[in-house]
Amino acid sequence: MMKKLLILIFITSFSFSFSQEQYYNDVDLTLAGAALKDALASKIIATHSTTLEYTSGGPDVWDATKSTDENVANTSEVILYYGWENGNDQDITNDISRSKNLQDNGSGADFVWNREHVFPKSLANPILDTSIPGPATDAHHLRAADRGRNSSRNNRKYGRGSGNSNYSSLDFHEGLDGPNTAAWYPGDDWKGDAARMLMYMYMRYGAVCLPTAVGVGSKEFTEDDMIDLFLQWNVEDPVSDIEVARNEYHENTSNYAAQGNRNPFIDNPYLATRIWGGNSAEDRWNYYKNTDTEAPTTPTDVTLTDITFNSVNISWSASSDNVGVTGYNVYVDEVLTAQTSSSITTTTISNLSTNTNYNFTVVAKDLINNRSAAAAIGGKTLEDTEAPSIPINLSISNETDSSVKVSWTVSTDNNAVLGYEVYVDNSLKETTTNSFYTVSGLNTSTTYAIEIVAYDIDNNKSAKSNSINATTTAGTSNGITELFISEYAEPSIANNKAIEIVNLTASTVNLSDYSIQKQSNGSSWVDDYPLGDFNIVPGDVFVIVHADTNNNLLLAEADKFGPPNIDTSPYGYGSPLNFNGNDPVGLFKNGELIDIIGEEGNSSNHIQNKTYRRKATVSEPNTRFDSSEWGILSANTFDDFGSHTSTLSTKSNAFESFKMFPNPTNGNNIYFSVTEDASIHIYNVLGKLIQSSEVTKSKNSINISEFAKGIYLVKINSGKQFITKKLIKN
């Protein structure tokens, strides 16, 4: 990649460099674990002789960065952290280098570089303050970065990814700029840099800069707060020339803006392995592996006990080592499944399948990750052939013109009941993990026969329950048949433009047939932008935002981003999401206009610098812009994007004081504050209904312990009123 083209990556030596040897000559490098960490911390603190100002007339971070991040191929430039491209494309934010003179002066210009806090100021405790020389001004974690790329990272934690720097598609966290903020991946060429800088900050400042505060990962197998993500990155991305140059510059106090100390993990990534364990990083000194080549003895007396349908307990006798055993890896069919410390010689392996043969192996490891031979044992989980009990005590409630609720007594099983099948007129309708289910999509004034079957994890099924009849009521449903635009934002600043589309029908709608277009200056419809293969469940919304939005509320709620703001066919410069106040925007289905915001053919700025929100009483699209259907709010109002409240009756709005909490949640229950009884329907992101419940003022919680981590859509109905909210389970 470009970093590796511009700066030489590998620097290896069979001995300490002179400066390193001198720097570490009073550190006992034979230590390990917390003792080594403390010794190195004392060293880098004691030698941190100059604390730089963030911005000043004297030596400051700007001065240090221009020297340490210099592009050796062009000394008038700095290398840009997170960058990878040499400036040939249209995206300036991904450039690998930039002129030193283009430092950010606060003007708001795009083509500038600024100082990236690799440890974001807001994630520290207390928050890092750049007005005070200290952790916020430590040059060891401040890197030159494109202003726009830096802004995209914002205060996001680091998370897993691959390729170039971007938002993580694998890891999310509860961030300061959203309830389920995507983590940030620094890029394949920069992940090692990030890891080693964050290790330094933790060692230098302790609890102020915890790894768990800045990265998404487990600390289960480390002695303190270090996480597996950074240990892995330290292994995968070797030390580069630019990292070495930073260390050499800062140790030499004759340099104008030198701090006096080094980052030990740049000098030798293996120090992290020796302190926190994990897979072996590069030993750039060839020091440790030459001093300990002996592996621990093989664990003995491996035994399986307490074998169940889905778990076993495995134990063994302790290994010995010439230096010291640090722990054990336990593998199931050659997959690392558990790890223990040196003092723990037993563990329980769970989540196994019933009636299945497994091969279990135990491996001992020492301080430098020498590993013993594997001690193996085979075993088989118990077979489950017993079906759950037949569901009993079926009852019907909450009959409407299109739905009924069926409830029953929970079945029992020798292993565990996994769920229930709901049959309507002898046809499988749906499966559920609850002991109740709301059957929807029914005809009015019709009687249905409902039966329930229980099943366990091995798909042993009970017999069908006794049949119970349920009859829908007379009357009509809300009669809504089509999607429409529910909110529109045309801001006064930046490109925080957005369109929200709502589904008030009774069915999940796929967006493959839908698109949006704009009338450029009120002339003709242009740039038909398909919404794609997405589903909107009943009551939910779909939010499309401009590709260059920087508003955190819109970023958190965006379901789709418009085209990039560059001159590319067929959507030049972000069209149609680059609409202005004289560009009416239409929602199209199969090429036909079905809804509009703005007056067709109007070239005046009649919808400029405003947010339009469809009133709760509107239930259908309209191909003629009727301002009476819209609530008009001031520009840059984005608080309601991501949900739409609809009142389809003359009743008072039951959701004026509605609350769902905690959200996001790390627990097993969510709670509701309602003024009227309500039905709760929870869908996954594919539009599949996975749970239905009822809440009242007194019964106001729902158990979600069986839900996997992810995003869910919660539809709350009260009478003919409903609202849909996103739920995040971490």
N, C-alpha and C positions, 0 to 999 in steps of 0.2 A: 504493500500500500504506500501512499504518498509519503507518510512519515518516514518509512523505511527507505524511500528514494532520496529524501532530502537530508536525512540525518542518519549516520551509521548507527545500527542498533547495538551490536554486540561488542562489548569490551571485556575480554577475559584475561586473566593472569594467573600464573601458578604460584604467586605470592602476593602479599600485600603490596599496593603501591606505596611509595615513600610517605606521602601525606597521610594515607590511611594508617600505616604502621605507627607513625608518630602520634596520630590522633587517638588511637585505641591502646597505646602502650601501658596505660594505667587501669585498663578494664580487664577483669578476669573473664576471658572469653570461653573458659571451660565450664562456666555456669550454664544453667538451662532453666526453662520455665520462668516463673515469676522472678527468681533471683537474677537471671540475666536481664530481664526487662527492667528491673529496678536499677541495675548497674548501668545500663545504657541510658536510662532516663537521667540518672545523676550526671552522666557525662555530657549529654546534650544541653542540659539546663546550666551546668557550670560553665560551659564554653559559649553560651549564648550571650556574648559580651555587648552586642549592640542591638537595641530594640528599635526597629525602624518606625518612622512615622508613615502614615498612609499616604498623605500628600503634604509636602512642606517645601520650604526653600532649601533645606539641606538634604542629606541622604534619606531617601524614602523608597517606598515599594516600587514606584515608577522607575527609578534609577536602577534598582536591583533587577527588575524584570527585563528591562531593555538589554541588560548584560547577560543574564542567565538564560534567557529564551531567544538569544540571537540566532538567526539563520546563518549557519556557517557557509552556505552557498551564496549568500548575499547579506553582508553584515549591516546593511541599512535597514534590514527587516527583522521582525520577530516571527518565530514559529507560533502558530495559533493552536492552542489546546482544543481538542475536539475536531480539528480540521483534517481534511484528507485530499482536497482537490486543488490543482495548481492555478485556478482562476480562469480556466477555459470555458466553463459553463456559465449559465446566467444566474446562478445562486451564489451570492457573495458570502453567505453565512458559512459555507463549507470550505472556504479557502484555507490552505495550509500555512500561508504566510501573508504578512502585510507590512507596509512601511512603518518604521518606528515613529515617524512624525504624525501618523494618523491615530494617535492615542485619543481616547474619548475625553473631550473637554466639557461635556455636559450639554452640548448644543442639540442633542437628539439626532445627529446625523447617523445614517445607516452604515457607511463604509468606514468604520472606525473599530479599534480594538480597545478592550478594557481589561480589568483584572478580575479573573474568575476566582471566587472563593471556592476552592474544591470542597472544603467543609463550609456549607452555607451558613451565613451568620445567624439566621433564624433557627437553625437546628441545634445550635449549641445551648448549653445551660450553665450560666446565663447567656443570653444572646450576645454575640460578638459585637463590640463597639469599635468602629474604625477611628473614632475621635480619640481613642486612648491607645497608645502603643501597647501591644500585647498579642494575644492569639489572633485577633482580627487582622493584624498587620504582619504576621509571621510570613516571610517571603517563601518559606518552604512549601506552603500550600496555596500560593497565589500565582496564577499562570496567565499569560497573555491569551485572550480569547476574543473571537469576533463578538461584537456587541449583540447582534441578533441571536447568535447561537447561545451565548451566555444567557440571554433573556429567555430563550426556550427552555433551558435547563431550570432556570428560576431557582426555587428552593427545594426541588425534587430530590428525594433520596436516590442513591444509586441502586440499580437492579440489573437483573440478567438481560442479555441480549446477544446479538451477533452483528457483524458488519460494521457500518459507520455509526457515528453518534446519533442518537435519536431517542424518542420515548420508548420505554420498555413495553413490549407486548406480553410479557410474562409476569411482571411483578407490579403490584399496586400497594398503596399505603394511604393512611389517613393523613393527608398533607394540609399545610396551612392555606393552600389555595384550592381546596376542594375535598369533598368527603371521600373520594376514591381516586386519588391522584396517581397517574401513571408514574412509575419510577423512571429514572434516566440512565441510559446506557452510554458510557463515554466513547465507545468505539473500540474495535479490536486493537488498534495501535496505541490506545491511551489507558486501557483498563489497568495495566500494571502500574503506570504512573500514578493513577488515582489511588490504587490500593496502598502503595508505599507512602504517598503523602498523608493519607488518612491514618496509617499506622504511626507515622511520625507524630501527627497531631495528638493522637491518643497517648502515646508515650510521653510527649512533652507536656501536655496540659491535663492529662488524666480525665476525671469525670466531667470536665467542661466539654470535651469533644469525644463522646462515646461512639464507637463504631455502630452500635445498634441504633443510634439516633440519625445516622447519615446513610445507612445502607439497609437493604432488605435481605435478610438471611438469618440462619440459625447460629446461636452461640452455644449450642448444647454440648459440644465436645471440646470446648476450649476452657482454660482455667479462669478466664474473666470475660470481659465484654466483647472480645474480638469475634467477628462473624466469619462463617465459612466462605462467603462471597469474596471477601478481600484476600483471604488466604489462597483461594483458587486463582484469582486474577494475578496475584503475585507470582504464581507458578507459571501461568500460561503466557504472560507477556514479559519477555526479558528486559533487563535494564538497557536504556538507550543512551546515546552520547549526550543528549540534552540533559538527562538526569544527572549524569556524571559531572557535566560542566557546572550545573547548579551547585553541587556539593563542593567542587574545587573552588568555585568563586566565593562561597560563603565562609569556608574555613579560613581563607586568606584575608585577614583583617586589614591588610594594606589596600584591598579593593575598596572603592569609594562607599558602597552600600552593602558591605558584607556583614553578616550577623555573627560570625565566629564559630558556628556549630555546623554539623553535618547531619544528614539523614542516614542512619545506620542501615536501613533496609535497601537503600540504593547501593551502598558499598557492598552489601552482601544480603541478597534476598533470603538466604537460608537462615538468617537470624530469626525471621518470622516463624519458620518451621521449628526451630529449636525452642522458641518461646511458647508458641501456640499449637504446634503439631500440624496435622494434615499431611497432604502429599508433599513430597520434597521439592522445595524450590532450588534454584541454582545456587550452588556454593561457589561464589566467584573467587573465594580465597583458596579453594581446595584445602581447606583447613580441617573441617570437621569430619568429612568422610575418610580422610587419611588417618585420623586419630581413633576412630571407632569403626571397625569393619566387622565386628562380631554381632550376629543376630541373636535374639533371645532364644531360649530353648522352646521346643514345641509344647503347647499346652497338653496336659494329660488328663485321663479320667473324664473325658467328655461324656455327659449323661443327659438324657431327656427324661423329664418328669412332668406330671400334671398335664398330660396330653388331652386336649379337648377337640371339639369340632373344628376350631379355628385358631388354636394357640398351643404353644408348647413352652415349657421352661427348660432352658439349656444351662448347664453348669459345667465347670472344669476346674482342674487344679492349676495353681499359679505357675507361671514361667519364671525363669531367672535370666539375668543378663549381667555382663561384665561392668556395665555402667548403670543401667537401671531400666526396668520395664515401665513404660509410660501408659500402656493401655492395651485393649484388645479390640480387634475387628471381628464381628460375627457376620457371616455370609449365609444366605439362603439361596441355594441353587446358583452360587457364584455371584450373587448380587449383595453388595454391602447393605445390611439391614439394620445393624445396631453396633454401637461402640460403647465401651465401658472404660473407666479409669483403671489404673494399675491395681487398686485395692478391691475392685468389684469383679468377681469371677462367676457371675450368674446374671442372666437376663431373660426376659419373657418375650418371645416372638409372637406377635398377634397378626390379625388380618390374613390368616391362612385360609385356604379352601378346604372344605370337608372331604374326607375320604381321598386324600392326596398324599403321594410319596414326596418327601423333600430330602435334600442333602444339606446338612448343616455343617459349617466349618468355622473354626476359631483360629485366629492368627494373632500372635503377640507382636508388639512393636516397641522400639526403644526411642531414645531422645532424638536420634538423627534418622528415625524412620527405617532402620534396619528391621526386617520382618522375619519371623520364624516360619518354619514350614507349617502347613495347615493341618490341624487336627480335625478329622471328619467323623460324622456319624449320620446315619440315615434314620428316618422316622416317618410315620404315617399318621395323619389326623384321623379322628373318628368319623365313621360313616353316619350320615343322617338319612334315615328312610321314613321317619315319622312325619306325617302331615299335621299341620296346625288343626286346632279344634274348629268346628263349623261356627261361623258367625251367628249370633242369636240376638233376639230382642230388637229386630229392625223396627224403625219408626220413621214417619214422614212428617216434615215441618216446612215452614217457609215456602208454601206453594205460591207461585206467581203464574202469570199467563204463559211463561216460557221456561220455567225452572222449578225444581223441587229439591229439598234437602233430605237425604236419607242418612240415618245414624244407626249404629249397632254397638253391641258389647264387644270389647277387644277380645280377639282370639288368643289362645295360649299355644306354646310349642316347646318341645324339648330343647331346641336350639334357640331360635328367635324368629318371630313373625317379621317378615320383610315388608309385606304390604297386602293390599286387597284389590281384587278385580271387581268392578261394578258392571253388572249385566242389566241391560234394559231390553225387555221383550226378547230375551235369550241371545242378544248380541252384546259382545264386549264393548262397553262405552269408554272406560278409562280405568287406570290404576291409580291408587293413592296409598300413602303411608299412614293416613289418618283413619280414625274409626267413624268418619262421616264424609259425605261428599255431596256437593251441589251439582245436580244434573241439569245442564242448560241446553239451549237450542231445541226445546220441545215445542209442540204445537199447542194452541189454546184449547181448553175444554176437552182434553184428551186424557184417557187413563192408560197408564203404563205399568207393566209388571217389572219389579226390580228385585234382583238377587245379588248376593255377595259371596265371593270366594276368597279365602285367606291362603297365602302362600309364604313359604320360608325361603331362605337364601339358596337352598338347593332345588328350588322350584317344586318342592313337595306341596301339593294343593289339597285343601280341604274339599269336601263335597259342597255343592251349592247350598246356601241358606234357604230357609223357607222364603217363598215369594211374598212380596208385599206390594199392594196396588197403590199408586200415587196418581192423583188427578190434577192437572193444571187448571188454573182459574180461567174464567172468561175475560175478555178484554183484549187490548192490543199492546204490543211493545212500543217502544218509542218511535218506531217507524223510520229511523234514520238509516239511510242506505249508502252515503258517500262521505269520503274524507273532505276536509276543507282546511284552509289556512287559519290558524288560531292566534298567531303572534308574528309580528314583523318588527325588525329593528333597523333603522337607518340612522346611525350615530352622527354626532357632530365632530367626532375626532376618530382617527385611526380607521381600521377596516373591521370594526366589530359589528359586522352586518350579519343578520341571521333571519331565517324563516322557520317557523314552527308549524307542523301539520298535525291535526288531531284526528283520531278515529273514535267517533261516537256511535258507530254501528254495533251490532251485537256479535260481530264475527271478527276474527283475525284477518287482516288485509295484507296481502303481499304487494310491495311497491314496484314490482317489475313493469307494470303498465303505466306508471306515473312519472312525470317529469316536471321541471319548472323552466319557464322562459321569462325573458324580460322584453319590454318594449323600449328600445334605446331611444331616449328623448321623446318618448310617446309616439314613435313612428310605427315600426312593424315588430312582430314577435321574432326574436332571434335567440340563438344559442340554446337549443333544446337540451337540457341537462337531466339525463335519466337518474332516478333516485336509487335504482338498483334492486337486487334481490334481498330486501329486508322485509321483515314482518312487523306490523303494528298490532298489538293485541287490543281488544276493546278498552277504551278509556285512556289509552296511552298516546303519547305524542312522539313525533320524529323531528329532530332539530338539525337543520343544515346551516353551517356557519361558513363564513369566508375563511379561506385557507390561511390568511395572515392575521386572524384575530389574536389579540393578546389579553382578552378579558378572561379572568379565571372562572367566572360563573359560566360563560359560554363554553369554554374549554371543557369544563366538567360535564356539561349536559349535551355536548355535540355527539350526534349519531353519525354524521357524515360531514366532511369538509368539502367545500367547493374547490374548483380548480385553482392551481397556484397562480399567484399574481405576476405572471410572466407572459411574454408574447408567444404563446403556443397555440396551434390549431387543434380543435376548433373553438376553444374557449379562451380567447385572448384576454390576458390581464384579469383572470379570475371571473370572467363572465359566465353565467348571469349573476353570480353572487356579488359582483361589483356594482350593483344597482345604486343609483342615486335617487334623490327625491323627485326627479322628473321621469323615472323609469318604472311604470307599472309592472308588477310581477304577477304572473299567472301560474296556477296549478293546472296541469294538463293530464288527461287520461286517454291513452291511445291516440294522442295527437289532437284531442279536442279540449278546448278550454272549459274547465268546470268551476274554477274559483279565481278571484282576482283581488289584489290589493293595489289601490290606485285607480284613477280614472283612465279607461282605455282611450288612447289617442291624445292624452293630455301631456303636453311637453313642458308645462310650468312646474315649478318646484312645489307641488301641492302636498307631497308626503315627505318633505325634506326634514331632517333633524328631529325625527319623532319615533317613538315606539307605539305601535298600534296593537291592541289586545282585543281579540274578539270577545264580545260580551257573553256572559254565561247563559243567556237566554237564546243564543243563536245555535241552531242545530243542523243547518244545511249550508252547502256552498252557494255562492251567488256570482254569476258571471257579470253582474253589474255592481260596481263599487258603491256601496251604501254606507256613508259615514256614520249613520245612526247605529249600525251593527258593531261599531268599534269604540272601545275606550282609548282615548288619546293621552299618552304619557310623554313626559319630557325625554329629550334625547339621552342616550346612554343609560336607559333603564333596562336591566337584564334580569332582575331578581326572580321573575316568574317563568323564565324559559325552563323547559323540562317538565312542566305539568300544566294542565288546563282544567279548571273547574267548570262544570256544566250543571245548570239547574233546569231540568226538563219538566218541572211541575210548578204549581203555584205555591208549594210549601216553602217555608223559610229555608235558607241554606244551612244544611246540617253540618257543613264543613268549615264554617267560619272560624271555629276554635279547634279544628281538628289537629291532632299531633300524633306522630308515630316516632317512637324513640326506644333505645338509642339507635341512631343511624348515621354512620356505619356501626355495626355491632360485632363484638368479639365473643358474645355469649350465645346462649341457647334459647333466649326468649326475646321477642319484641313486644312492646306495649303500645296501647292506643288510648288516646283521650277523645271520646266522642260524646255528643249530647243526645244522640239517638242510637238505637240498635242498628248495627250495620253488618253486612256480609263482606268477608275478606276473601279475595281470590288472588293467589300468588302464581305468577307465570315465570318461566325461565326466559332467557333472552331470545329463544327460538319461537316463543309464543305458545309453548305447551303449558297448560294448567297443571300445576304440581301439588297445590294444596288449597282447600277451601275451609273457612272457619266462620264463626259468628262471634262478634264482640258486643258487649254491653257496657254500661257504666261500671258494673261490678265484676264482670268477666272480661277483662280488658287486655289479656295477653295471649300470644300464640307461640307455641314451641316450634323452633326451627333447628333443633339439634341435629336432624338428619340432613340438613342442607349442606351442600359443599360450598367452599369459598367461591364468591362470585357476585354478579349483579342479578337482581330479580326485580320484577315489576309487580307492584302491589295495587290491585284495584279494589277500592272501597265503595260499596253500594249502600245507599240508604233510601228506600223508596225508589224513585226514578232519578235520584241524584247520584252522581258518582265522581270520584276523583282518582287519579292514578299517580303513584309515587314510585321512585326508584328506591330499592333497598340494597344495601351493600353488606355482605357478610365477609368478614376478614378471617 
